[in-house]
Amino acid sequence: NSNSIINNATINALSFSSDERSANIIYGLSLFKNVRSKNAKRGAIQKSIVFFMKQPYFGLIEPIGRFVLDKFIDNPDVSLLKTTFQTLKKNWMTSDTLSLWNESFQFVIPSIKEDEFPGASLADLVNRFGVDTMYIWHSLLLGYEL
């Protein structure tokens, strides 16, 4: 199919300190899109975008990133990225919706009360689900329903 599209997302956490207690962790979400095109030099248009953040709010950022990436594929103008950055910076933690090019996104930062999960144990979770714990965590970070 000459119009096939490939989408991919990768999550990373980077630490910029050798002392874990004072580590400044930066979380990254990279999104990739590949659209086959007969007019492109290598047969496809490929674009990616990376978001860095101090908290792992991947589920909030991913739909915005995919929307911006679609816009950027259609119109590869760097001002789209600048507008996205400025809008995110302006609305971060101050608004429950974010609007970009007449499209609105829910922008509610999740929170958990201290006593919301009494008796919950991370060790029990890992013992029960083993390596699948990371898949569960990844799904929760991206906001997927389990």
Secondary structure, 3 states (H helix, E strand, C coil): CCCCEEEEEEEEEEECCCCHHHCCEEEEEEEEEEEECCCCCCCEEEEEEEEEECCCCHHHHHHHHHHHHHHHHHCCCHHHHHHHHHHHHHHCCCCCEEEECCEEEECCCCCCCCCCCCCCCHHHHHHHHCCHHHHHHHHHHCCCCC
